[in-house]
Amino acid sequence: MTATIETTTPERQRTTVTTRRRAGLAPGVPRTKGTMVGLILLGLGLAVLAPALMTDFQLGQLGRFICYAMVAVGIGLAWGRGGMLTLGQGVFFGLGAYVMAMHMQLADAGFAGEDAPQFMRNFGASLPWWWEPFRSELFTLVAILLLPAMLAFALGFSVFKRKVKGAYFAILNQALVAAFVVLLVGQQTTLNGSNGLSGFQSWFGLSLYDPANRRLLYYVAVAVLLVMVLIAFWIMRSRFGELLVATRDSEERVRFLGYDPALIKTITFVIAAVMASVAGALFVPIVGIISPAEIGVVPSIAFVIGVAIGGRATLFGPVIGALAVAWAESSLAQTFPSGWSYFQGLLLILVIALLPGGVASVVHYLRNYRSYLRFNRNRRSS
């Protein structure tokens, strides 16, 4: 992308960018054929192969990993394409999760003929006024999309307008997620504090005790993940995606072209936040609990580690990395409960040192090596 804007006039630069976009020559832009093949393979693996080979418990675990992969898609856009190290996605993941959890708690209480969830009655507390709107299914769905979007826009636009980036932006994200966790822990009577919300029995009228409904939830998660990957593909292929990469490489040149880098980064940050919120909203019925421990500083960093290992600048790298790291954590943490963190740190160091582009960049290296062999073969034959 940098090479595409190394021209003399804004008009010529725009023409060059448009020509390369139409030709599909911009570096890092996923090709349509490869993306469709990847989506089909991902869909077959998650929607056909996994349900045929796994038990209901294992499928539930995979559903949890898929929620993490949704967050990773957004981080891949913000960090890999936009250069924004988002270390606080736990906030937006938690917003969507708590909104969904509050609705499910109220729905379960309504089925039992009660006005307030069980934990509030245990504390002798009455239902707060700000819980009431979440009785509505429509309000809940809208809130899952709008609440993180508004927070991300307010935070992102104010930060990016002041040209805050790099480590300062990452630290600000970490501070935000730490403050969010402290806020949740302090809400003992209204959000059950550090214990979080759990014990759900239904999801939009469907019993969570029915295995068929739990499988339906899993398929919904798979479908949402595929849609998010398609959205990321469309963004990468669009002019906005090229502007995002150009902003990452040189904000001043983008500003010289007449665009606002702060607005471009803010829009991307909002998209990543909404993806994380939707993931959190699906995480609650699939896993059955949401607590501050699921959205704190450590989980937020774990989201980024999965993206880094998979390949932050690629389309499928964040998804593969998030699924692989979550699966490794679930498997190894049972055998080595105290050693997983060390293994995770070692894995990240190895990837940064040996594969800075992540595991997905192996394909790029193999392609270059094949071109190198073909070049030598042609030279010898001539």
Salt bridges, closest charged atoms under 4 A:
ASP56 OD1 - ARG215 NE 3.22
GLU114 OE1 - ARG121 NE 3.89
GLU132 OE1 - ARG135 NE 2.90
ASP249 OD1 - ARG248 NE 3.16
GLU251 OE1 - ARG255 NH2 3.99
GLU251 OE2 - LYS265 NZ 2.79
GLU252 OE2 - ARG255 NH1 2.86
ASP260 OD2 - LYS161 NZ 3.07
